[in-house]
């Protein structure tokens, strides 16, 4: 009895040890990437009419699957709330998290996560009912504000109102859907979250014109995908998949022309990226044509942006600071060399 | 004779297994060792894995500033207060909800339980329907349902505004019922005595303390008068009229104290986005209070019915034959005896209500699960520590509730001599 217990204990401990070793090997062994996304935020991650996940964050998950397994559909999605996301990642339930997560010091260090980059530069804003006639966040003294709990949002909000010596009544909400219900029945005057999320929520309301997004941006919210601390190889793959998408836009590689360009071009960096020159793929443990798969999965960064959240979609976000650095934005990739 | 023929063998190790005198003991010792090994392995494994992740167990985060705001605060709290204080604020909110819930559930439960035994067919059936409907739907759904009704049907604060207001306040503009909650007048004291700091942690209003003391003294005095009246009635058969003395002793000093303190009512008033002033009972608190009370009351009603039915019918007949009316028979004869059967299940229903209050986050009520087990956990990333503390909190609440009620149960239990 005692011995069986000991043996099984050792066996379980051994298994647990293996599971944390190398995420890349794990993903290859099980044949899919387990990706943590939000519980449903149109444009970023939401299931479409056929139940397929689609969106800006989902596209990154698919790019990762394409890089590692060569198949953008080899992804399983785990919807996570603001509260459950870090636990899901830390416990190994998901391999990576692409869920409008703000890169902060304590999350990077104390929570033991590794952010692989920024795929959307955001800031916290306020949405309110047009009928209230509010035109600035500085007029919100005494307002009742719905916040998604477990986010940086509630900390920024506390800081903003404290710094401006105003009072407010916070109403903590678990998911975007509950926030909508409270906001629409005017149990809250204001809904606050990242401006991209506000735009997405506003677009999904019945009469978007009855709601205004106030001009103030009260925080910096660099959103990006993240992985667990301690597996540098997996983090490197995430970082360079993101950089590949950005470089592809910079070099004009699109989903349509990537196969043609992979045959070889006059630009050595394009050749190194797409694997027709050098051996960058094997340096991070992938095939030499990994970037070809990444780009053909959903196009380059610009294509993904325009298709999911760009100005022609209902979300209608301008590129703004999320334009390439060559266009005066902040999106910038280190060189593939 | 047979005793003497038994061989006097000395103790050997084998006897631990083969001798029936020791075998049971051996098995228990081995079992408890296995159990302790399992526990030790689980704890060791957890600590080892947390260390491997670089997240050793530490409670230091409790002294860091919480940086978030809490809407319902029973003690002073700002976003600069510590996580520990945020947890205490949450704990007090949990206790408030639990006490309010237990009180209302008991009142409704006893009422419904008695009515279910009514001879009036419609009343009895209605109560049966109430019990079955509430008992058989998960309490989380009742909470969400209650909240949805509150926020969707009640008027918005904006409806009270302007010339063409579609909603109005009640009781001479003193009470406002909105979809953000209930605003009622608050007691204010012009000549306030100030606050008394307790252990440097929180402050108790001296006005409230004085009020409670004076009221308590009044109650004590009226109890003395009633006991004296009882004694005179037993001695002489005539009960002296005392009600005017009792009312005077109870109301006189309290009214005088309120006058000295400059008592006024702070009325809620629509200012800006919300009503200001008065006491704000938030929609989340009301929804939880109603849902938890109505749900638990259905169980308590069944316990009450069982208790009443456990009292023999002869007791009722005896009471009737003494000329007691049905109402007095119930309150003086049946219920006191039924209590002995009711109290033990009642304890567990109270505990259930307290534990079910952890569903509060579903409607955004900041109880201890919402602060310590929610935002604090999330912002600090200390899952294990937060959850352990949270479990300790609920354990402490539940054990205290059950200790108090068990003591009460011992008092009302049938005295067997």
Interface residues (C-beta under 8 A of the other chain):
Chain A: X1 X2 X5 X9 X13 X16 X20 X82 X83 X86 X87 X90 X106 X107 X110 X111 X112 X131 X132 X140 X141 X142 X143 X144 X149 X150 X154 X155 X157 X158 X159 X161 X162 X168 X169 X170 X171 X172 X173 X174 X178 X181 X182 X185 X186 X187 X189 X229 X230
Chain B: X30 X33 X34 X37 X38 X41 X45 X49 X52 X53 X54 X55 X67 X68 X69 X70 X71 X78 X79 X80 X148 X151 X152 X156 X157 X158 X179 X180 X271 X272 X273 X274 X276 X283 X284 X361 X362 X364 X366 X370 X374 X375 X377 X378 X379 X380 X381 X383
